[in-house]
Amino acid sequence: MGRFEYFEHLADMGIIGRGASLAQAFEEAAKAMFNLMVDIDQVEPKERIPIHCQGGDREELFVEWLNALLTEADINGMVFSRFSVESLTGEELSGWVKGEGLDPERHHAKTEVKAATYSGLAVGEKGGEFYARCVVDL
Amino acid sequence: MELKKLKAKGKYEWVIPRQGEMRVPGKIFANQGLVEEMDEKVYEQISNVACLPGIQKFSLAMPDAHWGYGFPIGGVAAFDPAQGGVVSVGGVGFDVNCGVRTLHTGLELEEVKPRLKELVDTLFNIVPAGLGSRGKISLSSSQVEGVLTKGSQWVVELGYGEKEDLEFTEENGMVPGGDPGAVSQKALQRERRQVGTLGSGNHYLEVQWVEEIYEPSTAAKFGFKENMVVITIHCGSRALGHQVGTDYLRTLAEASRKYGIPIRERELVCAPIDSPEGRRYFSAVNCAINYAFANRQVITHLVREGLGKVFPQAEAKLLYDVGHNTCKVETHRIDGQERQVYVHRKGATRAFGPQRKELPRPYQGVGQPVIVGGTMGTSSYILVGTESGEEKAFASVCHGAGRRMSRKRAMRTWRGERLLDELKSQGIYIRGHSMSGLAEEAPLAYKDVSEVVEAIHNGGLARKVVKLKPIGCVKG
């Protein structure tokens, strides 16, 4: 089972996704990020949006994935609660997200995330569990 | 930070001697306590910036410095294109030209107090803020282009504000060299109805009064009188700027590899100023700088509307608008010569001395007003730029108090609701869009702004002019 958590950063916030695969770690990190913006439990997966992105290595790809989600959310005025990474090679990712139009009250709007960054960035495996982490700029 | 790694130069300057691949020494402006409190990461980041090609004189950190992205927040560095100098996303940040502007209202504290709640509520309702906020202004694509190339000048032409506002905005509210072609379609799509919105996090609109005047003659030139009420706006370039940062993070990561620039921290990815990638990034930054100027200009217009509803006699006049996440082409005296350099200020404010021709006419011979924002419970300061600050720090000072406690810890320590009550008992009325957001911004999560400003003043980077106290605040 995957899970997400946070780590301390003085000015902003660190997010970590963990899972049985790299894809799951990426998905969990996305949950961590959106849970900073809203209460993701309140977001219904009504609409599906495909995501494709590329990066020079898997660390860059992880940041690209998170930033692609922020961009889609903002352009569509949406927030997401379901995340799926369907295929993940060293330099390319395809997947989808589900969510609905932002309702600040029902979703308990919290803070905006400006960007996922290269700070505190690490992607890897430890003791059979995959992790993906970075600091997000608030 | 361990003091033994630094060389003290007087009480307010700490030098990181050149070592290893550092091209210049590092320097921190702060008192001993603030240096001791600083993260070791700040030391590392100052040293990393000092290794970048074309850096001039020193890699600097202000007294409010803390761990940032490649550059420390509160980091300043100047690069010469003729010496292979670079532009870096880390030196500008994701919220390009995030900055502050202060408006005089002409009102006295005693006049405002009885109607404070009404004023703050009106501003809260009139200025869109918070997660995903959209404004009423929908720009056509040619209008967006106008904003990106002409900034405040464009929105003033559209009727948001007065011509006079431009004179009192850094760069007259418009930097040249913004090519909208360098801004991605995604960034343009994200712009949709965000001009005139405050955003969230540490962005705010604050009603303040002049509690103390340190330098009466300068204060008078800046239009301050004791007990007068001002309104300060803090915000940036919204999603458009964030997307510019995000887009070019990857472009510059590739460019760093292409040009063989050794990168000691990923976030320091950069490109030579004189390269296609560097020129394109700088052009996109200029567009985002203009967008942020326009954003604060439209918010100024909305604030005037709100102020006028509650106090029809008020006349909101702009003191100054200055950014603190920027890269600017400026002339500085280096090794006895006037040279054009690209000054990165990441969480640092420009502070030109009295002789600079870029200053608005009324401030020539006086110096540039510098706005240093505090927190919703403490004070803000207006300083004035000096010649010695130009010499010591490429005319740069701090931008705020700087965090001392992480958001995570702040949220564990305070509850938004209780914080509101506490501040209310101190006579400060707050309206926020998010309770958890308020807790993160608790005053005690920040360094003591007075101590930070004292270090700037005593270190000779700028002089204190007035101290402002908050009485009302709208948080994004």
Contacts between the chains, C-beta under 8 A, distances in Angstrom:
chain1	res1	chain2	res2	distance
A	6	B	408	6.0
A	8	B	406	4.5
A	8	B	408	5.4
A	8	B	409	6.9
A	9	B	67	7.2
A	9	B	406	6.0
A	9	B	407	7.9
A	10	B	39	6.6
A	10	B	66	5.0
A	10	B	67	5.4
A	10	B	403	5.2
A	10	B	404	7.7
A	10	B	405	7.6
A	10	B	406	5.3
A	11	B	66	6.0
A	11	B	67	7.0
A	11	B	68	7.0
A	11	B	73	5.9
A	11	B	403	5.2
A	11	B	406	7.9
A	11	B	407	7.9
A	12	B	407	7.0
A	13	B	406	7.7
A	13	B	407	5.7
A	13	B	408	6.5
A	37	B	131	5.8
A	38	B	131	7.3
A	55	B	250	7.1
A	56	B	250	7.5
A	56	B	253	6.0
A	56	B	254	6.7
A	56	B	257	7.6
A	59	B	266	7.6
A	60	B	250	6.7
A	60	B	253	6.4
A	63	B	249	7.2
A	64	B	250	6.9
A	67	B	246	4.6
A	70	B	242	7.7
A	70	B	246	7.7
A	71	B	186	5.3
A	71	B	190	6.6
A	71	B	243	6.5
A	71	B	246	7.5
A	74	B	132	7.4
A	74	B	190	4.9
A	74	B	239	5.1
A	75	B	186	7.1
A	75	B	189	4.8
A	75	B	190	5.8
A	75	B	192	7.5
A	77	B	132	6.4
A	77	B	134	7.7
A	79	B	132	7.8
A	102	B	131	7.1
A	102	B	132	4.6
A	104	B	130	6.5
A	104	B	131	6.3
A	104	B	132	7.0
A	104	B	433	7.5
A	109	B	130	6.1
A	109	B	131	4.2
A	109	B	132	7.1
A	109	B	433	6.9
A	109	B	434	6.0
A	110	B	131	6.7
A	110	B	434	5.1
A	110	B	436	5.2
A	110	B	437	6.1
A	111	B	131	6.6
A	111	B	200	5.0
A	111	B	201	5.6
A	111	B	434	6.3
A	111	B	436	7.4
A	111	B	437	5.0
A	111	B	440	7.2
A	112	B	130	8.0
A	112	B	131	5.2
A	112	B	132	7.5
A	112	B	199	6.0
A	112	B	200	4.4
A	112	B	201	6.3
A	112	B	476	7.8
A	114	B	94	4.6
A	114	B	95	5.8
A	114	B	201	7.8
A	114	B	242	4.4
A	114	B	245	7.8
A	115	B	94	4.4
A	115	B	242	5.2
A	115	B	245	5.8
A	115	B	246	5.1
A	115	B	249	8.0
A	116	B	246	7.9
A	117	B	69	5.3
A	117	B	94	7.4
A	117	B	249	7.8
A	117	B	267	6.3
A	118	B	69	7.1
A	118	B	70	7.8
A	118	B	249	6.9
A	118	B	265	7.7
A	118	B	266	3.6
A	118	B	267	4.4
A	118	B	269	7.5
A	119	B	68	7.9
A	119	B	69	5.0
A	119	B	70	7.9
A	119	B	266	7.8
A	119	B	267	5.5
A	121	B	266	6.2
A	135	B	69	7.7
A	137	B	69	7.1
A	137	B	93	7.7
A	137	B	94	4.9
A	137	B	95	7.7
A	137	B	242	7.9
A	138	B	201	5.0
A	138	B	407	6.8
